[in-house]
Amino acid sequence: MPAIAFISAVFVLGFEQLVQWKYGPMGIVGLLLLTIGIKAKSPALSTIGALVLAALVTRPAL
């Protein structure tokens, strides 16, 4: 069981680093809001987080 928890933690930290590298601090804010909204069962927070991430992904190319 501890091995599954360790692998899960490594995956989550790696995913957070990937988001921060690609989308910057706003990506981390969006991911944080989405995660907190899901854990707290708050549709408002999870929607705001999802919208922030969607805006970052679909931004116009410069």
Predicted model as a PDB file, atoms N, CA, C, CB and O in Angstrom, pLDDT in the B-factor column:
MODEL        1                                                                  
ATOM      1  N   MET A   1       0.810  -1.201   0.000  1.00 61.00           N  
ATOM      2  CA  MET A   1       0.000   0.000   0.000  1.00 61.00           C  
ATOM      3  C   MET A   1       0.857   1.270   0.000  1.00 61.00           C  
ATOM      4  CB  MET A   1      -0.923  -0.004   1.199  1.00 61.00           C  
ATOM      5  O   MET A   1       0.522   2.213  -0.717  1.00 61.00           O  
ATOM      6  N   PRO A   2       1.953   1.336   0.777  1.00 81.00           N  
ATOM      7  CA  PRO A   2       2.772   2.551   0.754  1.00 81.00           C  
ATOM      8  C   PRO A   2       3.374   2.833  -0.627  1.00 81.00           C  
ATOM      9  CB  PRO A   2       3.885   2.437   1.780  1.00 81.00           C  
ATOM     10  O   PRO A   2       3.594   3.991  -0.982  1.00 81.00           O  
ATOM     11  N   ALA A   3       3.637   1.787  -1.399  1.00 79.00           N  
ATOM     12  CA  ALA A   3       4.205   1.995  -2.725  1.00 79.00           C  
ATOM     13  C   ALA A   3       3.209   2.714  -3.631  1.00 79.00           C  
ATOM     14  CB  ALA A   3       4.621   0.655  -3.349  1.00 79.00           C  
ATOM     15  O   ALA A   3       3.606   3.557  -4.435  1.00 79.00           O  
ATOM     16  N   ILE A   4       1.929   2.395  -3.511  1.00 83.00           N  
ATOM     17  CA  ILE A   4       0.910   3.056  -4.320  1.00 83.00           C  
ATOM     18  C   ILE A   4       0.810   4.525  -3.932  1.00 83.00           C  
ATOM     19  CB  ILE A   4      -0.456   2.360  -4.155  1.00 83.00           C  
ATOM     20  O   ILE A   4       0.673   5.386  -4.801  1.00 83.00           O  
ATOM     21  N   ALA A   5       0.876   4.817  -2.649  1.00 82.00           N  
ATOM     22  CA  ALA A   5       0.818   6.205  -2.184  1.00 82.00           C  
ATOM     23  C   ALA A   5       2.035   6.984  -2.678  1.00 82.00           C  
ATOM     24  CB  ALA A   5       0.739   6.258  -0.643  1.00 82.00           C  
ATOM     25  O   ALA A   5       1.904   8.139  -3.083  1.00 82.00           O  
ATOM     26  N   PHE A   6       3.197   6.376  -2.651  1.00 84.00           N  
ATOM     27  CA  PHE A   6       4.412   7.025  -3.116  1.00 84.00           C  
ATOM     28  C   PHE A   6       4.338   7.318  -4.612  1.00 84.00           C  
ATOM     29  CB  PHE A   6       5.629   6.156  -2.807  1.00 84.00           C  
ATOM     30  O   PHE A   6       4.670   8.421  -5.046  1.00 84.00           O  
ATOM     31  N   ILE A   7       3.906   6.341  -5.395  1.00 85.00           N  
ATOM     32  CA  ILE A   7       3.791   6.523  -6.838  1.00 85.00           C  
ATOM     33  C   ILE A   7       2.764   7.607  -7.152  1.00 85.00           C  
ATOM     34  CB  ILE A   7       3.402   5.198  -7.526  1.00 85.00           C  
ATOM     35  O   ILE A   7       2.976   8.424  -8.048  1.00 85.00           O  
ATOM     36  N   SER A   8       1.666   7.618  -6.424  1.00 83.00           N  
ATOM     37  CA  SER A   8       0.642   8.632  -6.612  1.00 83.00           C  
ATOM     38  C   SER A   8       1.186  10.021  -6.304  1.00 83.00           C  
ATOM     39  CB  SER A   8      -0.568   8.333  -5.736  1.00 83.00           C  
ATOM     40  O   SER A   8       0.931  10.964  -7.053  1.00 83.00           O  
ATOM     41  N   ALA A   9       1.928  10.159  -5.217  1.00 84.00           N  
ATOM     42  CA  ALA A   9       2.496  11.454  -4.843  1.00 84.00           C  
ATOM     43  C   ALA A   9       3.505  11.937  -5.882  1.00 84.00           C  
ATOM     44  CB  ALA A   9       3.162  11.365  -3.468  1.00 84.00           C  
ATOM     45  O   ALA A   9       3.535  13.123  -6.211  1.00 84.00           O  
ATOM     46  N   VAL A  10       4.321  11.039  -6.394  1.00 86.00           N  
ATOM     47  CA  VAL A  10       5.296  11.407  -7.426  1.00 86.00           C  
ATOM     48  C   VAL A  10       4.578  11.857  -8.695  1.00 86.00           C  
ATOM     49  CB  VAL A  10       6.242  10.221  -7.736  1.00 86.00           C  
ATOM     50  O   VAL A  10       4.991  12.828  -9.328  1.00 86.00           O  
ATOM     51  N   PHE A  11       3.517  11.167  -9.066  1.00 84.00           N  
ATOM     52  CA  PHE A  11       2.760  11.540 -10.257  1.00 84.00           C  
ATOM     53  C   PHE A  11       2.135  12.919 -10.090  1.00 84.00           C  
ATOM     54  CB  PHE A  11       1.674  10.498 -10.552  1.00 84.00           C  
ATOM     55  O   PHE A  11       2.193  13.738 -11.007  1.00 84.00           O  
ATOM     56  N   VAL A  12       1.542  13.184  -8.939  1.00 81.00           N  
ATOM     57  CA  VAL A  12       0.892  14.481  -8.701  1.00 81.00           C  
ATOM     58  C   VAL A  12       1.919  15.605  -8.721  1.00 81.00           C  
ATOM     59  CB  VAL A  12       0.138  14.474  -7.353  1.00 81.00           C  
ATOM     60  O   VAL A  12       1.686  16.643  -9.341  1.00 81.00           O  
ATOM     61  N   LEU A  13       3.045  15.414  -8.056  1.00 83.00           N  
ATOM     62  CA  LEU A  13       4.079  16.447  -8.050  1.00 83.00           C  
ATOM     63  C   LEU A  13       4.650  16.670  -9.447  1.00 83.00           C  
ATOM     64  CB  LEU A  13       5.198  16.070  -7.083  1.00 83.00           C  
ATOM     65  O   LEU A  13       4.922  17.809  -9.828  1.00 83.00           O  
ATOM     66  N   GLY A  14       4.830  15.620 -10.193  1.00 84.00           N  
ATOM     67  CA  GLY A  14       5.302  15.761 -11.566  1.00 84.00           C  
ATOM     68  C   GLY A  14       4.311  16.509 -12.441  1.00 84.00           C  
ATOM     69  O   GLY A  14       4.701  17.335 -13.267  1.00 84.00           O  
ATOM     70  N   PHE A  15       3.033  16.219 -12.259  1.00 81.00           N  
ATOM     71  CA  PHE A  15       2.000  16.908 -13.032  1.00 81.00           C  
ATOM     72  C   PHE A  15       1.956  18.388 -12.679  1.00 81.00           C  
ATOM     73  CB  PHE A  15       0.628  16.267 -12.789  1.00 81.00           C  
ATOM     74  O   PHE A  15       1.801  19.229 -13.564  1.00 81.00           O  
ATOM     75  N   GLU A  16       2.091  18.718 -11.393  1.00 79.00           N  
ATOM     76  CA  GLU A  16       2.112  20.123 -10.975  1.00 79.00           C  
ATOM     77  C   GLU A  16       3.305  20.852 -11.577  1.00 79.00           C  
ATOM     78  CB  GLU A  16       2.149  20.229  -9.446  1.00 79.00           C  
ATOM     79  O   GLU A  16       3.172  21.994 -12.015  1.00 79.00           O  
ATOM     80  N   GLN A  17       4.454  20.216 -11.603  1.00 83.00           N  
ATOM     81  CA  GLN A  17       5.632  20.846 -12.195  1.00 83.00           C  
ATOM     82  C   GLN A  17       5.456  21.053 -13.694  1.00 83.00           C  
ATOM     83  CB  GLN A  17       6.876  20.002 -11.926  1.00 83.00           C  
ATOM     84  O   GLN A  17       5.889  22.070 -14.237  1.00 83.00           O  
ATOM     85  N   LEU A  18       4.830  20.105 -14.359  1.00 80.00           N  
ATOM     86  CA  LEU A  18       4.566  20.249 -15.791  1.00 80.00           C  
ATOM     87  C   LEU A  18       3.630  21.416 -16.063  1.00 80.00           C  
ATOM     88  CB  LEU A  18       3.971  18.961 -16.356  1.00 80.00           C  
ATOM     89  O   LEU A  18       3.861  22.194 -16.988  1.00 80.00           O  
ATOM     90  N   VAL A  19       2.580  21.544 -15.270  1.00 77.00           N  
ATOM     91  CA  VAL A  19       1.636  22.651 -15.440  1.00 77.00           C  
ATOM     92  C   VAL A  19       2.335  23.978 -15.185  1.00 77.00           C  
ATOM     93  CB  VAL A  19       0.425  22.492 -14.493  1.00 77.00           C  
ATOM     94  O   VAL A  19       2.143  24.932 -15.939  1.00 77.00           O  
ATOM     95  N   GLN A  20       3.142  24.050 -14.133  1.00 76.00           N  
ATOM     96  CA  GLN A  20       3.832  25.293 -13.833  1.00 76.00           C  
ATOM     97  C   GLN A  20       4.846  25.639 -14.920  1.00 76.00           C  
ATOM     98  CB  GLN A  20       4.524  25.198 -12.480  1.00 76.00           C  
ATOM     99  O   GLN A  20       4.992  26.812 -15.267  1.00 76.00           O  
ATOM    100  N   TRP A  21       5.532  24.667 -15.453  1.00 80.00           N  
ATOM    101  CA  TRP A  21       6.517  24.926 -16.496  1.00 80.00           C  
ATOM    102  C   TRP A  21       5.841  25.422 -17.768  1.00 80.00           C  
ATOM    103  CB  TRP A  21       7.332  23.666 -16.787  1.00 80.00           C  
ATOM    104  O   TRP A  21       6.336  26.343 -18.418  1.00 80.00           O  
ATOM    105  N   LYS A  22       4.727  24.823 -18.121  1.00 79.00           N  
ATOM    106  CA  LYS A  22       4.076  25.157 -19.383  1.00 79.00           C  
ATOM    107  C   LYS A  22       3.177  26.390 -19.275  1.00 79.00           C  
ATOM    108  CB  LYS A  22       3.264  23.978 -19.865  1.00 79.00           C  
ATOM    109  O   LYS A  22       3.143  27.201 -20.200  1.00 79.00           O  
ATOM    110  N   TYR A  23       2.453  26.548 -18.171  1.00 78.00           N  
ATOM    111  CA  TYR A  23       1.461  27.611 -18.066  1.00 78.00           C  
ATOM    112  C   TYR A  23       1.778  28.654 -17.003  1.00 78.00           C  
ATOM    113  CB  TYR A  23       0.131  27.017 -17.781  1.00 78.00           C  
ATOM    114  O   TYR A  23       1.013  29.604 -16.845  1.00 78.00           O  
ATOM    115  N   GLY A  24       2.864  28.514 -16.279  1.00 82.00           N  
ATOM    116  CA  GLY A  24       3.286  29.525 -15.321  1.00 82.00           C  
ATOM    117  C   GLY A  24       2.478  29.501 -14.033  1.00 82.00           C  
ATOM    118  O   GLY A  24       1.787  28.529 -13.729  1.00 82.00           O  
ATOM    119  N   PRO A  25       2.581  30.582 -13.291  1.00 84.00           N  
ATOM    120  CA  PRO A  25       1.900  30.650 -11.995  1.00 84.00           C  
ATOM    121  C   PRO A  25       0.378  30.572 -12.105  1.00 84.00           C  
ATOM    122  CB  PRO A  25       2.282  31.922 -11.290  1.00 84.00           C  
ATOM    123  O   PRO A  25      -0.269  30.010 -11.222  1.00 84.00           O  
ATOM    124  N   MET A  26      -0.198  31.117 -13.153  1.00 87.00           N  
ATOM    125  CA  MET A  26      -1.657  31.047 -13.303  1.00 87.00           C  
ATOM    126  C   MET A  26      -2.124  29.607 -13.504  1.00 87.00           C  
ATOM    127  CB  MET A  26      -2.116  31.916 -14.484  1.00 87.00           C  
ATOM    128  O   MET A  26      -3.238  29.258 -13.113  1.00 87.00           O  
ATOM    129  N   GLY A  27      -1.297  28.783 -14.099  1.00 85.00           N  
ATOM    130  CA  GLY A  27      -1.636  27.366 -14.236  1.00 85.00           C  
ATOM    131  C   GLY A  27      -1.721  26.685 -12.882  1.00 85.00           C  
ATOM    132  O   GLY A  27      -2.612  25.869 -12.645  1.00 85.00           O  
ATOM    133  N   ILE A  28      -0.797  27.020 -11.998  1.00 85.00           N  
ATOM    134  CA  ILE A  28      -0.826  26.453 -10.649  1.00 85.00           C  
ATOM    135  C   ILE A  28      -2.046  26.956  -9.892  1.00 85.00           C  
ATOM    136  CB  ILE A  28       0.464  26.806  -9.880  1.00 85.00           C  
ATOM    137  O   ILE A  28      -2.689  26.192  -9.173  1.00 85.00           O  
ATOM    138  N   VAL A  29      -2.375  28.250 -10.051  1.00 89.00           N  
ATOM    139  CA  VAL A  29      -3.558  28.802  -9.379  1.00 89.00           C  
ATOM    140  C   VAL A  29      -4.817  28.088  -9.869  1.00 89.00           C  
ATOM    141  CB  VAL A  29      -3.670  30.332  -9.629  1.00 89.00           C  
ATOM    142  O   VAL A  29      -5.667  27.709  -9.064  1.00 89.00           O  
ATOM    143  N   GLY A  30      -4.939  27.905 -11.181  1.00 88.00           N  
ATOM    144  CA  GLY A  30      -6.103  27.206 -11.732  1.00 88.00           C  
ATOM    145  C   GLY A  30      -6.192  25.772 -11.247  1.00 88.00           C  
ATOM    146  O   GLY A  30      -7.272  25.300 -10.892  1.00 88.00           O  
ATOM    147  N   LEU A  31      -5.068  25.080 -11.230  1.00 85.00           N  
ATOM    148  CA  LEU A  31      -5.048  23.701 -10.762  1.00 85.00           C  
ATOM    149  C   LEU A  31      -5.379  23.624  -9.267  1.00 85.00           C  
ATOM    150  CB  LEU A  31      -3.677  23.066 -11.039  1.00 85.00           C  
ATOM    151  O   LEU A  31      -6.084  22.715  -8.828  1.00 85.00           O  
ATOM    152  N   LEU A  32      -4.869  24.575  -8.496  1.00 87.00           N  
ATOM    153  CA  LEU A  32      -5.164  24.615  -7.067  1.00 87.00           C  
ATOM    154  C   LEU A  32      -6.649  24.868  -6.815  1.00 87.00           C  
ATOM    155  CB  LEU A  32      -4.324  25.695  -6.382  1.00 87.00           C  
ATOM    156  O   LEU A  32      -7.260  24.198  -5.983  1.00 87.00           O  
ATOM    157  N   LEU A  33      -7.228  25.828  -7.528  1.00 91.00           N  
ATOM    158  CA  LEU A  33      -8.656  26.100  -7.361  1.00 91.00           C  
ATOM    159  C   LEU A  33      -9.507  24.893  -7.757  1.00 91.00           C  
ATOM    160  CB  LEU A  33      -9.061  27.320  -8.191  1.00 91.00           C  
ATOM    161  O   LEU A  33     -10.481  24.562  -7.081  1.00 91.00           O  
ATOM    162  N   LEU A  34      -9.136  24.250  -8.842  1.00 88.00           N  
ATOM    163  CA  LEU A  34      -9.874  23.072  -9.285  1.00 88.00           C  
ATOM    164  C   LEU A  34      -9.787  21.952  -8.254  1.00 88.00           C  
ATOM    165  CB  LEU A  34      -9.343  22.587 -10.635  1.00 88.00           C  
ATOM    166  O   LEU A  34     -10.794  21.316  -7.943  1.00 88.00           O  
ATOM    167  N   THR A  35      -8.597  21.708  -7.724  1.00 87.00           N  
ATOM    168  CA  THR A  35      -8.409  20.653  -6.730  1.00 87.00           C  
ATOM    169  C   THR A  35      -9.161  20.947  -5.435  1.00 87.00           C  
ATOM    170  CB  THR A  35      -6.930  20.473  -6.435  1.00 87.00           C  
ATOM    171  O   THR A  35      -9.828  20.071  -4.885  1.00 87.00           O  
ATOM    172  N   ILE A  36      -9.049  22.178  -4.955  1.00 91.00           N  
ATOM    173  CA  ILE A  36      -9.751  22.546  -3.725  1.00 91.00           C  
ATOM    174  C   ILE A  36     -11.260  22.462  -3.930  1.00 91.00           C  
ATOM    175  CB  ILE A  36      -9.350  23.966  -3.272  1.00 91.00           C  
ATOM    176  O   ILE A  36     -11.982  22.002  -3.046  1.00 91.00           O  
ATOM    177  N   GLY A  37     -11.738  22.905  -5.092  1.00 91.00           N  
ATOM    178  CA  GLY A  37     -13.166  22.845  -5.377  1.00 91.00           C  
ATOM    179  C   GLY A  37     -13.697  21.423  -5.400  1.00 91.00           C  
ATOM    180  O   GLY A  37     -14.796  21.158  -4.913  1.00 91.00           O  
ATOM    181  N   ILE A  38     -12.924  20.514  -5.961  1.00 89.00           N  
ATOM    182  CA  ILE A  38     -13.354  19.111  -6.018  1.00 89.00           C  
ATOM    183  C   ILE A  38     -13.355  18.498  -4.617  1.00 89.00           C  
ATOM    184  CB  ILE A  38     -12.432  18.295  -6.961  1.00 89.00           C  
ATOM    185  O   ILE A  38     -14.305  17.811  -4.239  1.00 89.00           O  
ATOM    186  N   LYS A  39     -12.284  18.747  -3.840  1.00 90.00           N  
ATOM    187  CA  LYS A  39     -12.197  18.162  -2.500  1.00 90.00           C  
ATOM    188  C   LYS A  39     -13.248  18.741  -1.554  1.00 90.00           C  
ATOM    189  CB  LYS A  39     -10.806  18.384  -1.922  1.00 90.00           C  
ATOM    190  O   LYS A  39     -13.780  18.027  -0.704  1.00 90.00           O  
ATOM    191  N   ALA A  40     -13.551  20.049  -1.702  1.00 92.00           N  
ATOM    192  CA  ALA A  40     -14.533  20.690  -0.831  1.00 92.00           C  
ATOM    193  C   ALA A  40     -15.953  20.563  -1.375  1.00 92.00           C  
ATOM    194  CB  ALA A  40     -14.184  22.157  -0.645  1.00 92.00           C  
ATOM    195  O   ALA A  40     -16.905  21.046  -0.762  1.00 92.00           O  
ATOM    196  N   LYS A  41     -16.090  19.913  -2.523  1.00 92.00           N  
ATOM    197  CA  LYS A  41     -17.385  19.757  -3.192  1.00 92.00           C  
ATOM    198  C   LYS A  41     -18.049  21.113  -3.418  1.00 92.00           C  
ATOM    199  CB  LYS A  41     -18.311  18.847  -2.365  1.00 92.00           C  
ATOM    200  O   LYS A  41     -19.242  21.299  -3.179  1.00 92.00           O  
ATOM    201  N   SER A  42     -17.218  22.062  -3.893  1.00 91.00           N  
ATOM    202  CA  SER A  42     -17.687  23.416  -4.176  1.00 91.00           C  
ATOM    203  C   SER A  42     -17.703  23.619  -5.695  1.00 91.00           C  
ATOM    204  CB  SER A  42     -16.780  24.488  -3.474  1.00 91.00           C  
ATOM    205  O   SER A  42     -16.644  23.747  -6.309  1.00 91.00           O  
ATOM    206  N   PRO A  43     -18.884  23.649  -6.299  1.00 93.00           N  
ATOM    207  CA  PRO A  43     -18.953  23.828  -7.744  1.00 93.00           C  
ATOM    208  C   PRO A  43     -18.380  25.168  -8.210  1.00 93.00           C  
ATOM    209  CB  PRO A  43     -20.382  23.707  -8.199  1.00 93.00           C  
ATOM    210  O   PRO A  43     -17.837  25.255  -9.311  1.00 93.00           O  
ATOM    211  N   ALA A  44     -18.494  26.203  -7.392  1.00 94.00           N  
ATOM    212  CA  ALA A  44     -17.988  27.525  -7.786  1.00 94.00           C  
ATOM    213  C   ALA A  44     -16.468  27.506  -7.924  1.00 94.00           C  
ATOM    214  CB  ALA A  44     -18.413  28.596  -6.758  1.00 94.00           C  
ATOM    215  O   ALA A  44     -15.930  27.978  -8.926  1.00 94.00           O  
ATOM    216  N   LEU A  45     -15.772  26.961  -6.922  1.00 92.00           N  
ATOM    217  CA  LEU A  45     -14.310  26.916  -6.978  1.00 92.00           C  
ATOM    218  C   LEU A  45     -13.813  26.024  -8.107  1.00 92.00           C  
ATOM    219  CB  LEU A  45     -13.749  26.427  -5.653  1.00 92.00           C  
ATOM    220  O   LEU A  45     -12.884  26.392  -8.828  1.00 92.00           O  
ATOM    221  N   SER A  46     -14.413  24.876  -8.263  1.00 92.00           N  
ATOM    222  CA  SER A  46     -13.959  23.977  -9.321  1.00 92.00           C  
ATOM    223  C   SER A  46     -14.239  24.567 -10.697  1.00 92.00           C  
ATOM    224  CB  SER A  46     -14.633  22.610  -9.188  1.00 92.00           C  
ATOM    225  O   SER A  46     -13.459  24.354 -11.625  1.00 92.00           O  
ATOM    226  N   THR A  47     -15.338  25.303 -10.846  1.00 94.00           N  
ATOM    227  CA  THR A  47     -15.639  25.939 -12.128  1.00 94.00           C  
ATOM    228  C   THR A  47     -14.648  27.049 -12.430  1.00 94.00           C  
ATOM    229  CB  THR A  47     -17.062  26.494 -12.130  1.00 94.00           C  
ATOM    230  O   THR A  47     -14.183  27.170 -13.564  1.00 94.00           O  
ATOM    231  N   ILE A  48     -14.317  27.859 -11.437  1.00 93.00           N  
ATOM    232  CA  ILE A  48     -13.344  28.932 -11.641  1.00 93.00           C  
ATOM    233  C   ILE A  48     -11.984  28.347 -12.021  1.00 93.00           C  
ATOM    234  CB  ILE A  48     -13.220  29.802 -10.369  1.00 93.00           C  
ATOM    235  O   ILE A  48     -11.328  28.843 -12.937  1.00 93.00           O  
ATOM    236  N   GLY A  49     -11.564  27.299 -11.322  1.00 91.00           N  
ATOM    237  CA  GLY A  49     -10.295  26.655 -11.652  1.00 91.00           C  
ATOM    238  C   GLY A  49     -10.291  26.083 -13.053  1.00 91.00           C  
ATOM    239  O   GLY A  49      -9.306  26.223 -13.779  1.00 91.00           O  
ATOM    240  N   ALA A  50     -11.377  25.441 -13.440  1.00 92.00           N  
ATOM    241  CA  ALA A  50     -11.462  24.876 -14.786  1.00 92.00           C  
ATOM    242  C   ALA A  50     -11.453  25.978 -15.840  1.00 92.00           C  
ATOM    243  CB  ALA A  50     -12.726  24.019 -14.929  1.00 92.00           C  
ATOM    244  O   ALA A  50     -10.849  25.815 -16.900  1.00 92.00           O  
ATOM    245  N   LEU A  51     -12.115  27.092 -15.562  1.00 92.00           N  
ATOM    246  CA  LEU A  51     -12.123  28.210 -16.518  1.00 92.00           C  
ATOM    247  C   LEU A  51     -10.739  28.839 -16.665  1.00 92.00           C  
ATOM    248  CB  LEU A  51     -13.131  29.278 -16.077  1.00 92.00           C  
ATOM    249  O   LEU A  51     -10.338  29.213 -17.767  1.00 92.00           O  
ATOM    250  N   VAL A  52     -10.019  28.954 -15.567  1.00 90.00           N  
ATOM    251  CA  VAL A  52      -8.658  29.498 -15.635  1.00 90.00           C  
ATOM    252  C   VAL A  52      -7.780  28.588 -16.484  1.00 90.00           C  
ATOM    253  CB  VAL A  52      -8.054  29.661 -14.216  1.00 90.00           C  
ATOM    254  O   VAL A  52      -7.043  29.064 -17.347  1.00 90.00           O  
ATOM    255  N   LEU A  53      -7.854  27.291 -16.244  1.00 87.00           N  
ATOM    256  CA  LEU A  53      -7.053  26.349 -17.042  1.00 87.00           C  
ATOM    257  C   LEU A  53      -7.472  26.354 -18.504  1.00 87.00           C  
ATOM    258  CB  LEU A  53      -7.177  24.935 -16.478  1.00 87.00           C  
ATOM    259  O   LEU A  53      -6.620  26.282 -19.389  1.00 87.00           O  
ATOM    260  N   ALA A  54      -8.775  26.439 -18.769  1.00 88.00           N  
ATOM    261  CA  ALA A  54      -9.246  26.475 -20.156  1.00 88.00           C  
ATOM    262  C   ALA A  54      -8.783  27.745 -20.857  1.00 88.00           C  
ATOM    263  CB  ALA A  54     -10.775  26.377 -20.205  1.00 88.00           C  
ATOM    264  O   ALA A  54      -8.419  27.706 -22.032  1.00 88.00           O  
ATOM    265  N   ALA A  55      -8.792  28.870 -20.145  1.00 89.00           N  
ATOM    266  CA  ALA A  55      -8.333  30.119 -20.742  1.00 89.00           C  
ATOM    267  C   ALA A  55      -6.847  30.056 -21.065  1.00 89.00           C  
ATOM    268  CB  ALA A  55      -8.619  31.294 -19.807  1.00 89.00           C  
ATOM    269  O   ALA A  55      -6.413  30.590 -22.086  1.00 89.00           O  
ATOM    270  N   LEU A  56      -6.067  29.412 -20.213  1.00 85.00           N  
ATOM    271  CA  LEU A  56      -4.638  29.291 -20.477  1.00 85.00           C  
ATOM    272  C   LEU A  56      -4.362  28.364 -21.662  1.00 85.00           C  
ATOM    273  CB  LEU A  56      -3.916  28.778 -19.232  1.00 85.00           C  
ATOM    274  O   LEU A  56      -3.453  28.618 -22.453  1.00 85.00           O  
ATOM    275  N   VAL A  57      -5.128  27.313 -21.782  1.00 84.00           N  
ATOM    276  CA  VAL A  57      -4.893  26.350 -22.866  1.00 84.00           C  
ATOM    277  C   VAL A  57      -5.330  26.923 -24.211  1.00 84.00           C  
ATOM    278  CB  VAL A  57      -5.642  25.033 -22.587  1.00 84.00           C  
ATOM    279  O   VAL A  57      -4.681  26.672 -25.227  1.00 84.00           O  
ATOM    280  N   THR A  58      -6.417  27.688 -24.231  1.00 87.00           N  
ATOM    281  CA  THR A  58      -6.963  28.182 -25.495  1.00 87.00           C  
ATOM    282  C   THR A  58      -6.556  29.617 -25.816  1.00 87.00           C  
ATOM    283  CB  THR A  58      -8.458  28.087 -25.466  1.00 87.00           C  
ATOM    284  O   THR A  58      -7.169  30.247 -26.678  1.00 87.00           O  
ATOM    285  N   ARG A  59      -5.540  30.143 -25.143  1.00 76.00           N  
ATOM    286  CA  ARG A  59      -5.127  31.511 -25.423  1.00 76.00           C  
ATOM    287  C   ARG A  59      -4.626  31.621 -26.865  1.00 76.00           C  
ATOM    288  CB  ARG A  59      -4.033  31.963 -24.430  1.00 76.00           C  
ATOM    289  O   ARG A  59      -4.109  30.660 -27.435  1.00 76.00           O  
ATOM    290  N   PRO A  60      -4.789  32.806 -27.433  1.00 71.00           N  
ATOM    291  CA  PRO A  60      -4.343  32.969 -28.821  1.00 71.00           C  
ATOM    292  C   PRO A  60      -2.816  32.872 -28.938  1.00 71.00           C  
ATOM    293  CB  PRO A  60      -4.825  34.319 -29.376  1.00 71.00           C  
ATOM    294  O   PRO A  60      -2.081  33.308 -28.052  1.00 71.00           O  
ATOM    295  N   ALA A  61      -2.374  32.307 -30.021  1.00 59.00           N  
ATOM    296  CA  ALA A  61      -0.941  32.172 -30.240  1.00 59.00           C  
ATOM    297  C   ALA A  61      -0.335  33.539 -30.588  1.00 59.00           C  
ATOM    298  CB  ALA A  61      -0.656  31.144 -31.366  1.00 59.00           C  
ATOM    299  O   ALA A  61      -0.908  34.317 -31.350  1.00 59.00           O  
ATOM    300  N   LEU A  62       0.815  33.797 -30.016  1.00 54.00           N  
ATOM    301  CA  LEU A  62       1.473  35.096 -30.275  1.00 54.00           C  
ATOM    302  C   LEU A  62       2.489  34.968 -31.377  1.00 54.00           C  
ATOM    303  CB  LEU A  62       2.151  35.635 -29.009  1.00 54.00           C  
ATOM    304  O   LEU A  62       3.140  35.950 -31.734  1.00 54.00           O  
TER     305      LEU A  62                                                      
ENDMDL                                                                          
END                                                                             
